[in-house]
Amino acid sequence: MYFAYLCSCRQEVKINLRPMPSNALVTSISSDRLAKYHAHSTEHLGDALALYEWNMRCSSAFYEVLHILEVCMRNRLDAALSEAYDERWLASPSTAPLNDYSLSAIVDAQRSLAPNAPRGNLIAELKFAFWVGLLNQSYDKNLWRRAAFRAFGAQGGRARRIVHQRINAIRRLRNRIAHHEPVFDRDLAAFHQEVLEVIDWMCPETANWARSVSQVEAVLAARPRFEGKI
């Protein structure tokens, strides 16, 4: 099963010369980490590794669309808030009604940058959690209603609660991917569509671009199968 799967994912026939996996890999990855992959494949190490490798490919493929979503979101939110509060909203605490968490995140990001770094560097340095945090309930009556809603209005208006719930769910799975955790047991096809839909809320043209570059569907179709396992 393991070698058949490898051949389906590589173009070169010489991959058949790859040696059978040994217990050295168990030490490198850890038996605890591999246990979940064994549970969803077979007791054979090669099969668990086939699923492990497919999980890595899924994570890698998702990085592309998550990259596009995150960059698009921070720039769209910045544009909306800059229009409402002016471009100093990130640099001057009195410009926009930011809470202590948001202000602390900005200070932390600024510490990582050189003095007088371009403003775009600060936008890029701020963590995804900062941008997601701008959509939470505490900002409903100020940031959201005055400005942030515009970032997600390309396909018609929608409630802040809906936007925040969707993007926060994406953030949680994004963090699993970033920390190399298993995602193979999630509904990845639905997750892919949800990511694309959020991008579509911000910019349909960007969403179409994301669809054109995404490798997620091709990777999902190459999932290894094991008898008696879903």
C-alpha positions as CSV (number, residue, x, y, z in Angstrom):
1,M,0.0,0.0,0.0
2,Y,2.8,2.4,1.0
3,F,4.7,2.1,-2.2
4,A,1.6,2.2,-4.4
5,Y,0.7,5.5,-2.8
6,L,4.2,6.9,-3.2
7,C,4.2,6.0,-6.9
8,S,0.8,7.8,-7.3
9,C,2.3,11.0,-5.8
10,R,5.7,11.0,-7.6
11,Q,6.4,11.2,-11.3
12,E,9.7,9.3,-11.3
13,V,9.5,5.5,-11.3
14,K,12.8,5.3,-9.3
15,I,10.9,6.1,-6.2
16,N,10.3,2.3,-6.0
17,L,13.9,2.0,-4.9
18,R,13.1,3.8,-1.6
19,P,13.9,1.5,1.3
20,M,11.1,0.3,3.6
21,P,10.7,2.6,6.6
22,S,12.4,1.6,9.8
23,N,11.9,2.2,13.4
24,A,14.3,5.1,13.2
25,L,11.5,7.1,11.8
26,V,9.3,6.2,14.8
27,T,11.9,7.8,17.0
28,S,12.1,10.9,14.8
29,I,8.4,11.4,14.6
30,S,7.4,9.7,17.9
31,S,5.1,6.8,18.5
32,D,2.6,9.1,20.2
33,R,2.4,11.3,17.1
34,L,2.0,8.3,14.8
35,A,-0.7,6.6,16.9
36,K,-3.5,8.6,15.3
37,Y,-2.2,7.8,11.8
38,H,-2.1,4.1,12.7
39,A,-5.6,4.3,14.0
40,H,-6.8,5.7,10.7
41,S,-4.7,3.4,8.5
42,T,-3.3,0.0,9.6
43,E,-0.8,-1.3,12.1
44,H,1.9,-1.2,9.4
45,L,4.4,1.7,9.7
46,G,4.4,2.2,6.0
47,D,0.7,2.8,5.9
48,A,0.8,5.2,8.8
49,L,3.6,7.1,7.0
50,A,1.5,7.2,3.8
51,L,-1.2,8.9,5.7
52,Y,1.3,11.1,7.5
53,E,2.8,12.2,4.2
54,W,-0.6,12.9,2.7
55,N,-1.4,15.1,5.8
56,M,1.8,17.1,5.1
57,R,0.8,17.6,1.4
58,C,-2.6,18.8,2.5
59,S,-1.0,21.3,4.9
60,S,1.4,22.5,2.2
61,A,-1.5,22.9,-0.3
62,F,-3.6,24.9,2.1
63,Y,-0.7,27.3,2.8
64,E,-1.4,28.8,-0.7
65,V,-5.0,29.7,-0.2
66,L,-4.5,30.7,3.5
67,H,-1.6,33.0,2.4
68,I,-4.0,34.7,0.0
69,L,-6.8,35.0,2.5
70,E,-4.5,36.4,5.2
71,V,-2.7,39.0,3.0
72,C,-6.0,40.1,1.4
73,M,-7.7,40.4,4.8
74,R,-5.1,42.5,6.5
75,N,-4.8,44.8,3.5
76,R,-8.6,45.2,3.1
77,L,-9.1,45.8,6.8
78,D,-6.3,48.3,6.8
79,A,-7.8,50.1,3.8
80,A,-11.2,50.3,5.4
81,L,-9.9,51.5,8.8
82,S,-7.5,54.0,7.2
83,E,-10.4,55.5,5.3
84,A,-12.4,55.9,8.5
85,Y,-9.7,56.9,11.0
86,D,-6.8,57.8,8.7
87,E,-3.6,55.8,8.2
88,R,-2.3,56.6,11.7
89,W,-4.8,54.2,13.2
90,L,-2.0,51.7,13.8
91,A,0.5,54.1,15.1
92,S,-1.5,56.4,17.3
93,P,-3.6,54.8,20.1
94,S,-6.1,57.8,20.1
95,T,-6.8,57.5,16.4
96,A,-9.0,54.4,16.5
97,P,-10.8,52.8,19.5
98,L,-8.5,49.8,19.9
99,N,-8.7,47.7,23.1
100,D,-5.7,46.7,25.2
101,Y,-5.2,43.4,23.4
102,S,-4.9,45.1,20.0
103,L,-2.7,47.8,21.3
104,S,-0.4,45.3,23.0
105,A,-0.2,43.3,19.7
106,I,0.9,46.5,17.8
107,V,3.6,47.3,20.4
108,D,4.9,43.7,20.1
109,A,5.0,43.9,16.4
110,Q,6.8,47.3,16.4
111,R,9.5,45.9,18.7
112,S,10.3,43.4,16.0
113,L,10.9,46.1,13.4
114,A,13.7,48.6,12.8
115,P,12.9,52.2,13.8
116,N,11.1,54.1,11.1
117,A,10.3,50.8,9.2
118,P,7.8,51.3,6.4
119,R,4.2,51.1,7.5
120,G,3.7,48.0,5.3
121,N,6.2,46.2,7.4
122,L,4.1,46.7,10.5
123,I,0.9,45.5,8.7
124,A,2.8,42.3,7.7
125,E,4.4,41.8,11.1
126,L,1.0,41.8,13.0
127,K,-0.2,38.3,13.6
128,F,-3.3,36.9,12.0
129,A,-4.9,36.7,15.5
130,F,-4.7,40.5,15.7
131,W,-6.7,41.0,12.5
132,V,-9.2,38.4,13.5
133,G,-9.5,40.1,16.8
134,L,-10.7,43.3,15.1
135,L,-13.8,41.4,14.1
136,N,-14.9,40.2,17.6
137,Q,-17.9,41.4,19.6
138,S,-16.1,44.1,21.5
139,Y,-15.7,46.1,18.3
140,D,-19.2,45.6,17.0
141,K,-20.4,49.1,17.8
142,N,-17.3,51.0,16.7
143,L,-14.7,49.5,14.4
144,W,-17.1,47.1,12.7
145,R,-20.1,49.5,12.1
146,R,-18.0,52.5,11.1
147,A,-15.4,50.8,8.9
148,A,-14.5,47.1,9.1
149,F,-17.7,45.9,7.5
150,R,-16.6,47.4,4.3
151,A,-13.7,44.9,4.0
152,F,-16.3,42.1,3.6
153,G,-18.9,43.8,1.4
154,A,-17.9,42.7,-2.0
155,Q,-20.7,40.2,-2.3
156,G,-23.2,42.1,-0.2
157,G,-23.3,42.9,3.5
158,R,-23.3,40.2,6.3
159,A,-23.3,40.3,10.0
160,R,-20.1,40.7,12.0
161,R,-20.9,37.6,14.0
162,I,-21.0,35.5,10.8
163,V,-17.7,36.9,9.5
164,H,-16.0,36.5,12.8
165,Q,-17.2,32.9,13.4
166,R,-16.1,31.9,9.9
167,I,-12.6,33.5,10.1
168,N,-12.0,32.4,13.6
169,A,-12.7,28.8,12.6
170,I,-10.3,29.2,9.7
171,R,-7.7,30.6,12.2
172,R,-8.0,27.5,14.4
173,L,-7.4,25.1,11.5
174,R,-4.7,27.4,10.2
175,N,-2.9,27.1,13.5
176,R,-3.1,23.3,13.4
177,I,-1.5,23.4,10.0
178,A,1.2,25.8,11.2
179,H,2.0,23.6,14.1
180,H,2.2,20.4,12.0
181,E,-0.8,18.8,13.6
182,P,-3.1,16.2,12.0
183,V,-5.8,17.7,9.8
184,F,-6.6,14.6,7.7
185,D,-9.6,13.8,9.9
186,R,-11.3,17.2,9.1
187,D,-13.7,18.0,6.3
188,L,-10.9,19.6,4.2
189,A,-13.0,19.9,1.1
190,A,-15.5,22.0,3.0
191,F,-12.8,24.0,4.7
192,H,-11.2,24.8,1.3
193,Q,-14.5,26.1,0.0
194,E,-15.0,28.2,3.2
195,V,-11.6,29.8,2.8
196,L,-12.4,30.7,-0.8
197,E,-15.8,32.1,0.1
198,V,-14.3,34.4,2.7
199,I,-11.8,35.7,0.1
200,D,-14.8,36.1,-2.2
201,W,-16.5,38.3,0.4
202,M,-13.5,40.6,0.2
203,C,-12.7,40.5,-3.5
204,P,-14.2,38.2,-6.1
205,E,-11.2,38.7,-8.5
206,T,-8.8,37.6,-5.7
207,A,-11.0,34.6,-5.0
208,N,-10.9,33.5,-8.6
209,W,-7.1,33.9,-8.6
210,A,-7.0,31.7,-5.4
211,R,-9.1,29.0,-7.1
212,S,-6.8,29.0,-10.1
213,V,-3.6,28.5,-8.1
214,S,-5.0,26.2,-5.4
215,Q,-3.7,22.6,-5.4
216,V,-6.0,21.5,-2.6
217,E,-8.5,19.6,-4.7
218,A,-5.8,17.6,-6.5
219,V,-4.1,16.7,-3.2
220,L,-7.4,15.7,-1.6
221,A,-8.1,13.4,-4.5
222,A,-4.9,11.5,-3.9
223,R,-5.7,10.5,-0.3
224,P,-4.4,7.0,0.5
225,R,-7.1,4.4,1.1
226,F,-7.0,1.5,3.6
227,E,-9.4,-1.4,3.7
228,G,-12.0,-1.0,6.3
229,K,-11.1,2.6,7.0
230,I,-13.0,5.7,5.9
